[in-house]
Amino acid sequence: MKKSILILSIASLILGFSSCKGDAKKSEDAATDITCLYSYESNTSSLEWTAFKFTDKTPVKGTFNEIKIEGSKTADDEKEMIESLTFTINTNSVETQNEERNGKIVKLFFGSINTDAITGKVKSLGDNGEAIIEIKMNKSAQEVAGKYTLDEGLFSFTATIDVMKWNAGKGISLLNEACKVLHTGPDGKSKLWSEVDLSFTTQLKSECN
């Protein structure tokens, strides 16, 4: 009798564990059945550029007030959504929190390279955290490699460009000459660097069911 009771107890435990595993499997299946659609929202985006003056590369930050970004209406993959994005930046809307400086950048830099708008697109997001975007200005389209992160719809991209690749040396020279005193550092040298850092972030909207 005791042996029968023991066997029944073991059988009950096995059935109990099997039932739990079945419930867990159902939960896993339910989780994998969740699908999300991602879309782009401009009000969650932020673009910042950083130029450098003086020999020791003192930063001067800015952005643009008019940026148009478009992409697929929706995508079921966040990476696919980002890779669909294209952008158009109105260079007349440059913003550095200094109206006089804004005007000089528009006239002397972008004006000298005949660039009313900077256009481009996201070309690829690699599995190694490297993103390739294309930037077109001064009638020249150049690929730019940068670093990115993409987690739960939050996309962040950073890169450094050299505007000389867009044949913008004339713009740098004219702007530096007009701001010679302001670009002269403690060493007595006037310097405006051609390298510019870029930083862009956006939060994709997601609807899951």
C-alpha positions as CSV (number, residue, x, y, z in Angstrom):
1,M,0.0,0.0,0.0
2,K,2.8,2.4,0.9
3,K,4.5,1.6,-2.4
4,S,1.3,2.4,-4.3
5,I,0.9,5.7,-2.5
6,L,4.5,6.6,-3.3
7,I,4.0,5.8,-7.0
8,L,0.9,7.9,-7.1
9,S,2.7,10.8,-5.4
10,I,5.5,10.7,-7.9
11,A,3.1,10.5,-10.8
12,S,1.2,13.6,-9.4
13,L,4.4,15.6,-9.2
14,I,5.4,14.7,-12.7
15,L,1.9,15.7,-14.0
16,G,2.2,18.9,-12.0
17,F,5.6,19.8,-13.5
18,S,4.3,18.9,-17.0
19,S,1.4,21.2,-16.5
20,C,3.7,24.0,-15.4
21,K,5.9,23.5,-18.4
22,G,2.8,23.6,-20.6
23,D,1.7,26.9,-19.1
24,A,5.2,28.4,-19.5
25,K,5.3,27.3,-23.2
26,K,1.9,29.0,-23.7
27,S,3.3,32.2,-22.2
28,E,6.4,32.0,-24.4
29,D,4.2,31.5,-27.5
30,A,2.0,34.4,-26.5
31,A,5.1,36.6,-26.1
32,T,6.4,35.7,-29.5
33,D,3.0,36.4,-31.1
34,I,3.3,40.1,-30.1
35,T,4.0,42.2,-33.2
36,C,4.9,45.9,-33.3
37,L,4.6,48.5,-36.0
38,Y,7.1,51.4,-35.9
39,S,6.7,54.9,-37.3
40,Y,8.8,58.1,-37.3
41,E,7.7,61.2,-35.3
42,S,9.6,64.5,-35.9
43,N,8.8,65.9,-32.5
44,T,11.0,63.3,-30.8
45,S,14.1,64.1,-33.0
46,S,17.1,66.2,-32.1
47,L,20.1,67.2,-34.3
48,E,23.2,69.0,-33.1
49,W,26.4,69.9,-34.9
50,T,29.6,71.0,-33.2
51,A,32.2,73.0,-35.1
52,F,35.6,74.0,-33.6
53,K,37.6,77.2,-33.4
54,F,41.1,78.0,-32.0
55,T,44.1,75.7,-32.2
56,D,42.9,73.7,-29.2
57,K,39.5,73.0,-30.9
58,T,37.1,74.9,-28.7
59,P,33.6,73.7,-29.6
60,V,30.8,75.9,-31.1
61,K,27.5,74.1,-31.1
62,G,24.5,74.6,-33.3
63,T,21.5,73.1,-35.0
64,F,19.0,73.9,-37.8
65,N,15.4,75.1,-37.1
66,E,14.0,73.6,-40.3
67,I,14.7,69.9,-40.9
68,K,12.3,67.6,-42.9
69,I,12.7,63.9,-42.3
70,E,10.6,61.3,-44.2
71,G,10.4,57.6,-44.4
72,S,8.2,54.6,-44.6
73,K,4.8,55.2,-43.1
74,T,5.2,52.1,-40.9
75,A,7.5,49.2,-40.6
76,D,7.4,46.0,-38.5
77,D,11.1,46.3,-37.8
78,E,12.7,49.3,-36.1
79,K,15.9,48.9,-38.1
80,E,14.0,48.8,-41.3
81,M,12.2,52.0,-40.3
82,I,15.4,53.9,-39.6
83,E,17.0,52.7,-42.9
84,S,14.0,54.2,-44.8
85,L,14.7,57.8,-43.6
86,T,15.6,60.6,-45.9
87,F,16.3,64.2,-44.8
88,T,16.3,67.8,-46.1
89,I,17.9,70.6,-44.1
90,N,17.2,74.3,-44.8
91,T,20.7,75.9,-44.4
92,N,19.1,79.3,-44.0
93,S,17.7,78.1,-40.7
94,V,21.0,77.5,-39.0
95,E,20.8,78.3,-35.3
96,T,23.7,79.0,-32.9
97,Q,21.9,81.2,-30.5
98,N,23.8,84.2,-32.0
99,E,22.0,86.0,-34.9
100,E,25.1,87.7,-36.2
101,R,27.0,84.4,-36.4
102,N,24.0,82.7,-37.9
103,G,24.0,85.2,-40.7
104,K,27.7,84.8,-41.4
105,I,27.4,81.1,-41.6
106,V,24.5,81.3,-44.0
107,K,26.1,83.9,-46.3
108,L,29.8,83.1,-46.1
109,F,29.8,79.3,-45.7
110,F,26.7,77.9,-47.3
111,G,26.4,80.8,-49.7
112,S,29.9,80.3,-51.1
113,I,29.2,76.6,-51.8
114,N,25.7,77.3,-53.3
115,T,23.9,75.1,-50.8
116,D,20.4,76.2,-49.8
117,A,19.6,72.7,-48.6
118,I,21.6,69.7,-47.3
119,T,19.9,66.5,-48.3
120,G,20.7,62.9,-47.5
121,K,19.5,59.5,-46.4
122,V,20.3,56.5,-44.2
123,K,22.0,53.9,-46.3
124,S,22.6,51.1,-43.9
125,L,22.7,50.0,-40.2
126,G,25.4,47.4,-39.7
127,D,25.3,44.6,-37.0
128,N,28.6,46.0,-35.7
129,G,27.0,49.3,-34.6
130,E,28.3,51.2,-37.6
131,A,25.8,53.3,-39.7
132,I,26.3,54.7,-43.2
133,I,24.5,57.8,-44.2
134,E,24.7,59.9,-47.3
135,I,25.0,63.6,-47.2
136,K,24.7,65.9,-50.2
137,M,25.8,69.5,-50.4
138,N,27.7,71.7,-52.8
139,K,26.4,69.3,-55.5
140,S,28.5,66.4,-54.0
141,A,27.1,63.3,-52.3
142,Q,29.4,61.6,-49.8
143,E,29.0,58.6,-47.6
144,V,29.6,59.1,-43.9
145,A,30.3,56.3,-41.4
146,G,29.3,56.8,-37.8
147,K,28.3,54.9,-34.7
148,Y,24.7,54.2,-33.8
149,T,22.6,52.5,-31.1
150,L,19.0,51.3,-31.5
151,D,17.2,50.0,-28.5
152,E,13.4,49.8,-28.1
153,G,12.9,52.3,-30.8
154,L,15.4,54.9,-29.5
155,F,18.0,55.6,-32.2
156,S,21.2,57.5,-31.6
157,F,23.8,58.4,-34.2
158,T,27.2,60.2,-34.0
159,A,29.8,60.9,-36.6
160,T,32.6,63.4,-37.5
161,I,32.7,64.9,-41.0
162,D,35.3,66.9,-42.8
163,V,33.6,69.5,-45.0
164,M,36.7,69.5,-47.3
165,K,35.2,66.3,-48.7
166,W,32.4,68.4,-50.1
167,N,34.9,71.0,-51.5
168,A,33.9,73.5,-48.9
169,G,37.3,75.0,-48.3
170,K,36.3,78.3,-49.7
171,G,33.5,78.6,-47.2
172,I,35.8,77.8,-44.3
173,S,38.3,80.4,-45.5
174,L,35.8,83.2,-45.9
175,L,34.1,82.5,-42.6
176,N,37.4,82.4,-40.8
177,E,38.6,85.6,-42.4
178,A,35.3,87.4,-41.4
179,C,35.6,86.1,-37.9
180,K,39.4,86.4,-37.6
181,V,39.4,88.1,-34.2
182,L,36.8,85.8,-32.8
183,H,38.7,82.7,-34.0
184,T,42.0,83.8,-32.6
185,G,43.0,81.8,-29.5
186,P,45.4,82.5,-26.7
187,D,48.3,81.4,-29.0
188,G,47.5,84.3,-31.3
189,K,46.5,82.1,-34.2
190,S,43.2,82.3,-36.0
191,K,41.8,78.9,-36.7
192,L,38.4,77.5,-37.9
193,W,38.5,73.7,-38.2
194,S,37.0,71.9,-41.2
195,E,35.9,68.9,-39.0
196,V,32.4,69.0,-37.6
197,D,30.8,66.5,-35.2
198,L,27.2,65.4,-35.8
199,S,24.7,64.0,-33.3
200,F,21.2,62.8,-34.0
201,T,18.6,61.1,-31.9
202,T,15.0,60.1,-32.4
203,Q,12.4,57.9,-30.6
204,L,10.3,55.8,-33.0
205,K,6.6,55.5,-32.1
206,S,5.6,51.8,-31.7
207,E,2.2,50.2,-31.6
208,C,2.2,46.6,-30.4
209,N,-0.5,43.9,-30.3
